[in-house]
Structure formats: C-alpha cells, structure tokens
Amino acid sequence: MRNLTFLLGLLFMACSPADKVGEPYRGWKSGELDIHFIYTGRGEANFYILPDATTMLIDAGDHQASVPMTDPKPDLSRRGGEWVARYIERVNPNGTDVDYFMLSHFHDDHMGSIALNVPTTEGRGDDYKLVGVADVGEKIHFKQFFDRGYPNYNYPFVINDIDSDNFLKFVKYHKQQYGSTQEAFKVGALNQIAMKNKPEKYADLFSIRNLSANAEVWTGQGDKTIRYYDLNPANMTGYNNENTKSLAFRLDYGPFSFFTGGDVAGYLKNEAGESVNIEAKVGEVCGEVDVCKCSHHAYLDSMHPDFLRGVKAKAYIDAVWDQFHTQEKIISRILSPEVYEGERMFYTQYIVEKARKEHTGKEWYDKGVCPYDGHIIVKAYDKGNKYKIYRVSAEDEQMIVQAIYGPFDAR
C-alpha cells in the first residue's frame, strides 16, 4: 500500500472543491506561494510566484548528455527553453513579465548548451544561440538578473567557456532591449530578492536569506561569511568543481520554509588541509525546512548525511534529466530514519520504468517515493501555515493534476 500521507491526500482531494485529480491545475491566487518544478527532460527550470505576484525563474537548461537521458516531455517538437516559456505563460499572473532570473551556476543543464542544433540570433550585436534561458527570453522578459559571477566573472576562477559566454551575450542584449538590471548576489543578505508588488503586506511573513555563492557560506551571524576557496591554496589547483559555487537561499513564508541550492556539492580544504563538504555547511546554516530541493539532482555526490541532518525536510523535490539521477543509495538515505527521525517523502520528476519495477516492494520505495512523473508544484497558503504538493502531468500542456499530497501543517 502507498503510505498514509498519500491516502490522506486522496481523502482530501475527494472533498476539495478547488483541486481535483484529473482536472487542470487551478493556478495561483493572491496570498499563495507557488513553486513550479518544470519538467522537460532536457535540463532544470524552477518558476516561483510569491504571495504578492512577484515572480522568479531559477535556471532554464537545455542540453544533450552522453548518459541516458529521461524522456523529453511533452516531446522534441520544441526546444527545452521553448517549453519552459510556454509553461510560464500559462501560469504567470503577470503575462510575459518576470521580475527575476537567477542562474544557480554555470552548467549547460541550467542555462543551455550551444552544442545543440539551434538557431542563432541576427542583428543583435553580439549574436547568440537560442538555447536554454536565451530561448525563454524570446517570449519572457526578465527585469533583473542574478548569477554567481557578476560583475567581474573571475572568482574563484575566471569564467570563460562557450556556454557561459552565450548566456552573458543573451543577458547583455536583454538588458539593452528591455531595460533589465543586474546585481551581484550578496551572501548573507536578507531580502535582496524582495517582493516587488505589495512588500508591506507580507513584511512580517515573507523573507529570503542568501546562504551561499562561490563556496562563500553565511555563518548565521549578521553579515559574516566564510570564503572556503580562500582557506587553502590547494583549493585553487586541480579539479575546478563548478557545483561548489552554486547559489543557495532559504525562503520563509510564515511557518513555511524552503531551501534551494542549485547543484551545491563537493569538497574543499580548510586551513588545516581537512576536507570540508560545502553542501553540509550550507545545510547547517540553512536549518530545518519543510521542503528542500535536492542538491545536484540527488546524484551520488550529493545529499550528504550532514546536509540532510541540517535541513531535516518533510519533502524533497528532485529535478532530473539523467536516468541515473534517481538511485537507490541516495533516495534510501534521504528517507532513512537512521539519518534523522520523522516522516518524509521524495518527489522526483522522473524514474525509469526499469527502476520502478526493481524498487517496488522495498519499504523505502513503497512508503516514501511519489509514484508519478511530471511537473511538481509546491503551494504554501493560509499565510504559510499550510502547504500541498501537486503532481501535474507533463505529457501535454493541459496541466492535468495526477495527485495532491496534503494539506500539511508547516512548521
């Protein structure tokens, strides 16, 4: 049997006039926080609608990997960024305007790969490939940009690769064309990512705390941070792990709390030459949350036990495009009572059928893993006191609800 949480969710669905399985998702309304984990099978893209209708897109990847990728949905008739733009147009209360775009880090599954067979712009000065977020920008207009490199793009290493260059050409054009602004992501800052419409209405309820960028991690005290790359010269030699540099923040809406950290994972050395897990340090300063986006797609180098003990989430959301992003070792660790006590669920955008058959019958899978593929939507409401998690079909653009988990009490 599926776990008790799912059965309670089904019971709630039967009596709720607003949300019904088998019908289109009703969307956002004022006072709600919606976080959409958009599935394309080509990369990661997450769209936020804050309680006052401020909006933000984090990442919009599109690439072709050498590893077995998950199924593209709805299909390959459009590029990944095109599907993301159309999704935003369906759910965005502000039409084609989005307040923020944030690039978590410079990997093509988060911003787009120019190795794909895609069009090139013409007559835009520094022309660029229409892929990933640049593709989204053909339909969606962003008012402000954040990434980990602005303004110098040289810390801890010079950012100089063809995909990053394409992204920056897109940002330059977007700023010129639409008057967009760009700002450095300040680690430790509170509400640098701020509400734009009615901030006074939610001043005592809503906040975003910047936790990490470029392996500079907030200490939890004032504006003090630790720049881990600077602690040991050995960090500046050998393998340059882009994932350690991911942007991370904690979002709070009343009692509801949420963590996202891009692909933050990996180790650096401290002054004594000891290895420090950056993901674990970010989880420690984040503290307990209700919902946590999995670091690095819950891949083998992520979801460190110390990170899990730091966030102690009730729900983990896994954004995937690689068939190996969902592996028993990591999912069972996330759900293990030996790491920390308490019920929790793992929601992934996709698990290959072979793995489902292999895992069915195992306690950790039957009790803790959502059985559906597709988009995932987290909705916090009632001033953040309650939240629900939706599974929405990605087979087409009808936004048909497959399941609703909750309501849960935020803590």
C-alpha positions in Angstrom: 0.0 0.0 0.0 1.1 3.6 -0.6 1.9 5.4 2.5 -0.5 7.1 4.9 0.4 10.6 3.6 -0.7 9.7 0.2 -4.0 8.1 1.4 -4.8 11.2 3.4 -4.0 13.3 0.3 -6.5 11.3 -1.7 -9.2 11.8 1.0 -8.6 15.5 0.9 -8.9 15.5 -2.9 -12.3 13.9 -2.7 -13.8 16.7 -0.6 -11.9 19.8 -2.0 -13.9 21.9 -4.5 -10.7 23.8 -5.6 -8.4 21.0 -6.6 -9.3 17.7 -8.2 -7.3 14.9 -9.7 -8.0 14.5 -13.4 -8.7 18.2 -13.9 -6.4 21.1 -14.8 -4.3 22.8 -12.1 -6.3 25.8 -10.9 -3.2 28.0 -10.6 -2.0 30.7 -8.2 -4.1 33.3 -6.4 -3.1 36.2 -4.2 -1.6 35.2 -0.9 -0.3 31.9 -2.1 3.3 30.9 -2.8 3.7 28.6 -5.8 7.0 26.9 -6.7 6.9 25.1 -10.0 9.5 22.5 -10.8 9.1 22.3 -14.6 9.9 19.1 -16.3 11.3 18.9 -19.9 13.8 16.1 -19.6 16.4 18.4 -21.1 17.5 20.4 -18.0 16.3 22.1 -14.9 13.9 25.1 -14.6 12.0 26.3 -11.5 9.4 29.1 -11.5 8.3 30.9 -8.4 5.2 33.0 -7.8 5.4 34.8 -4.5 2.3 35.8 -2.4 2.2 39.3 -3.9 2.7 38.0 -7.5 6.4 38.8 -7.7 7.9 36.2 -10.0 11.3 34.5 -10.5 12.7 31.8 -12.8 15.7 29.9 -11.5 17.6 28.2 -14.3 16.4 27.1 -17.7 18.6 24.4 -19.1 18.6 22.6 -22.4 21.4 20.1 -23.4 22.1 16.7 -24.8 24.2 14.4 -22.5 26.2 11.3 -23.2 24.5 9.5 -20.4 20.9 8.0 -20.9 18.5 10.9 -20.5 15.0 10.8 -19.3 12.1 11.0 -21.7 11.5 14.5 -23.2 8.1 15.8 -22.4 5.8 16.8 -24.0 8.2 15.9 -26.9 11.0 17.1 -29.0 8.9 19.2 -31.3 10.1 22.3 -29.4 13.4 23.0 -27.6 13.5 22.8 -23.8 13.6 26.6 -23.4 10.5 27.0 -25.6 8.6 24.5 -23.5 9.6 26.4 -20.3 8.5 29.8 -21.8 5.1 28.3 -22.7 4.7 26.9 -19.2 5.4 30.3 -17.7 2.9 32.0 -20.0 0.2 29.6 -18.7 0.8 30.1 -15.0 2.3 33.6 -14.7 -0.1 36.2 -13.3 2.0 38.9 -15.0 1.8 37.5 -18.5 5.3 37.6 -20.2 6.9 39.8 -17.5 9.1 38.0 -14.8 10.7 40.0 -12.1 13.9 37.9 -11.6 16.0 35.4 -13.4 18.6 33.6 -11.3 21.2 31.3 -12.7 22.3 28.9 -10.0 25.7 28.1 -11.6 27.3 27.9 -15.0 26.4 24.5 -16.3 24.5 23.9 -19.5 21.7 21.8 -18.0 20.9 25.0 -16.1 21.5 27.6 -18.8 21.6 25.8 -22.2 24.3 24.2 -24.5 25.3 25.8 -27.7 26.4 22.4 -28.9 22.8 21.7 -29.8 21.5 22.3 -33.3 19.7 25.6 -32.5 19.2 28.9 -34.3 21.4 31.9 -33.9 20.1 35.4 -33.5 20.7 38.1 -36.2 21.3 41.8 -35.8 21.7 41.9 -32.1 25.3 43.0 -31.9 26.9 40.1 -30.1 24.5 37.4 -31.5 23.9 34.3 -29.5 22.4 30.8 -29.8 18.7 30.4 -28.8 19.1 27.7 -26.2 18.0 27.3 -22.6 17.3 30.6 -20.9 18.1 32.5 -24.1 15.2 30.6 -25.7 12.9 31.5 -22.8 13.9 35.2 -23.3 12.3 35.2 -26.7 8.9 35.2 -25.1 9.6 36.1 -21.4 11.0 39.5 -20.3 13.1 39.5 -17.1 13.5 42.7 -15.1 16.6 41.7 -13.1 19.4 39.1 -13.3 21.4 37.3 -10.7 24.3 34.9 -11.3 27.3 33.9 -9.3 29.9 35.8 -11.4 28.6 39.4 -11.8 30.2 41.9 -12.2 33.8 40.6 -12.8 33.3 36.9 -13.6 36.7 36.0 -12.2 36.2 34.5 -8.7 37.3 32.0 -7.7 38.4 31.3 -11.3 37.8 33.2 -14.5 34.6 32.2 -16.1 35.5 31.6 -19.7 33.6 28.9 -21.7 31.4 28.9 -24.7 28.1 28.2 -22.9 28.6 30.9 -20.3 29.6 33.3 -23.0 26.4 32.6 -24.8 24.4 33.2 -21.6 26.2 36.5 -21.0 25.6 37.7 -24.5 21.9 37.0 -24.0 21.8 38.9 -20.7 23.6 41.9 -22.4 21.0 42.0 -25.2 18.1 41.6 -22.8 19.3 44.5 -20.6 19.7 46.7 -23.7 16.4 45.8 -25.2 14.2 45.8 -22.0 16.0 47.9 -19.5 16.7 45.0 -17.3 19.2 45.4 -14.4 21.8 43.1 -13.0 23.1 42.7 -9.4 25.7 40.7 -7.6 24.3 38.0 -5.3 25.3 39.0 -1.8 25.9 36.1 0.6 24.2 36.6 3.9 21.8 39.3 2.6 18.2 39.2 3.8 15.6 40.1 1.1 18.0 41.1 -1.6 15.4 39.0 -3.6 12.5 41.1 -2.5 8.8 41.4 -3.2 8.0 44.0 -5.8 4.3 44.5 -5.6 3.0 44.6 -2.0 6.0 44.1 0.2 4.5 45.9 3.1 1.6 43.4 3.3 3.9 40.5 3.8 6.8 42.2 5.6 6.3 40.2 8.8 5.7 36.9 6.9 8.0 36.6 3.9 11.8 36.6 3.6 14.6 35.1 1.5 18.0 34.7 3.1 21.0 34.3 0.7 23.1 31.4 2.1 25.9 30.7 -0.4 27.7 31.5 -3.6 31.1 30.6 -4.9 31.5 28.4 -1.8 31.2 31.6 0.3 28.8 30.5 3.0 26.9 32.6 5.5 27.8 31.9 9.2 24.3 32.7 10.5 25.6 35.8 12.3 25.0 39.3 10.8 26.8 39.6 7.5 29.7 37.3 8.4 30.6 34.7 5.8 33.4 32.1 5.2 35.0 32.0 1.8 36.1 28.4 1.6 38.1 28.7 -1.6 40.3 31.3 0.2 41.1 29.0 3.2 43.8 26.8 1.5 45.9 27.3 -1.7 45.2 23.7 -2.7 41.6 24.8 -3.5 42.9 26.8 -6.4 44.6 23.8 -8.1 43.4 20.6 -9.6 39.8 19.9 -10.5 37.6 23.0 -10.6 34.1 21.9 -9.4 31.5 24.3 -10.6 28.9 22.8 -8.4 30.5 24.0 -5.2 29.9 27.6 -6.4 26.1 27.3 -6.7 23.8 30.0 -5.4 21.7 28.9 -2.4 19.0 30.5 -0.3 16.3 29.8 2.3 12.8 31.1 1.7 10.3 31.6 4.6 6.6 32.4 4.4 5.1 32.4 7.8 5.8 29.0 9.3 6.6 27.5 5.9 10.2 27.2 4.9 12.0 26.1 1.7 15.6 25.5 0.6 17.2 25.6 -2.8 20.9 25.4 -3.7 21.4 24.6 -7.3 23.8 21.7 -7.6 25.8 22.6 -4.5 28.1 19.6 -3.8 31.7 18.8 -3.4 34.6 19.3 -1.1 37.2 22.0 -0.4 40.1 22.1 2.1 40.2 24.3 5.2 43.3 25.9 6.8 44.4 22.6 8.3 44.1 20.8 5.0 41.0 18.9 6.1 38.2 18.2 3.5 35.1 20.2 4.1 31.8 19.3 2.5 30.3 22.5 1.2 26.8 21.2 0.8 26.8 20.1 4.5 28.0 23.6 5.6 25.1 25.2 3.6 22.6 22.8 5.1 23.9 23.6 8.6 23.4 27.3 8.3 20.1 26.8 6.5 18.5 24.9 9.3 15.3 22.9 9.3 12.8 23.4 6.4 9.5 22.0 5.3 10.6 21.4 1.6 14.0 21.0 0.2 15.1 20.9 -3.5 17.6 18.2 -3.8 21.2 19.3 -4.4 22.8 18.2 -7.7 19.7 16.3 -8.8 20.2 13.9 -5.8 23.2 12.5 -7.7 25.8 10.2 -6.0 28.0 13.1 -4.8 25.1 15.0 -3.1 22.6 14.8 -0.2 25.4 14.3 2.3 24.1 12.9 5.6 25.2 16.1 7.4 23.3 18.2 4.9 20.2 16.1 5.5 20.5 16.5 9.3 20.8 20.2 8.8 17.6 20.7 6.8 15.5 17.8 8.2 12.9 18.4 5.4 9.5 16.7 5.3 9.6 16.8 1.5 12.4 16.5 -1.0 12.0 17.6 -4.6 14.3 16.1 -7.3 14.6 17.9 -10.6 16.1 15.4 -13.1 17.1 14.8 -16.7 19.5 11.9 -16.3 18.2 8.4 -15.7 20.9 7.9 -13.1 19.7 10.9 -11.0 17.4 8.6 -9.1 19.4 5.9 -7.4 18.5 3.7 -4.5 21.6 4.6 -2.5 20.7 8.3 -2.3 16.9 8.0 -2.1 17.0 5.4 0.6 19.5 7.7 2.5 17.2 10.7 2.2 14.3 8.6 3.6 16.4 6.8 6.3 15.4 7.2 9.9 19.0 6.5 10.8 19.9 9.9 9.3 17.2 11.7 11.2 13.8 10.7 12.7 10.4 11.7 11.2 8.2 11.1 8.2 9.3 12.5 4.8 8.6 12.0 1.1 10.7 12.0 -2.0 9.2 13.6 -5.1 11.1 13.2 -8.4 10.2 14.4 -11.8 11.0 11.0 -13.4 12.0 7.5 -12.6 12.7 5.0 -15.4 10.3 2.1 -15.5 13.0 -0.5 -15.0 14.0 1.1 -11.7 10.3 1.3 -10.6 10.0 -2.4 -11.1 13.2 -3.1 -9.2 12.2 -0.9 -6.3 8.6 -1.8 -5.9 8.1 -3.9 -2.8 11.0 -2.3 -1.0 9.8 -0.5 2.1 11.7 2.8 1.5 10.2 3.0 -2.0 6.7 2.0 -1.3 6.4 4.3 1.7 8.4 7.3 0.7 8.5 7.8 -3.1 5.8 9.5 -5.1 4.8 7.2 -8.0 4.2 9.8 -10.7 6.4 11.5 -13.3 6.0 15.1 -14.5 5.9 18.6 -13.1 5.9 19.2 -9.3 4.2 22.2 -7.7 4.6 23.2 -4.1 1.9 25.5 -2.9 2.0 27.3 0.6 -1.1 29.2 1.6 -3.1 30.4 4.7 -0.2 32.8 5.4 2.2 29.9 5.1 0.5 27.8 7.7 -0.4 25.1 5.2 1.1 23.6 2.1 0.3 21.0 -0.5 2.4 19.3 -3.2 0.9 18.6 -6.6 1.9 16.2 -9.3 0.9 17.6 -12.7 1.2 15.7 -16.0 3.9 16.8 -18.4 2.6 14.7 -21.3 1.0 17.7 -22.8 0.2 21.3 -21.8 -3.1 20.7 -20.2 -1.7 20.8 -16.6 -3.8 17.8 -15.5 -3.4 17.1 -11.8 -2.3 13.5 -11.2 -2.2 13.6 -7.4 -2.3 16.0 -4.5 -0.3 15.4 -1.3 -1.5 17.2 1.8 -2.6 19.6 3.2 0.4 19.6 5.6 0.9 21.9 8.6 4.0 24.0 8.1 6.4 24.0 11.0 
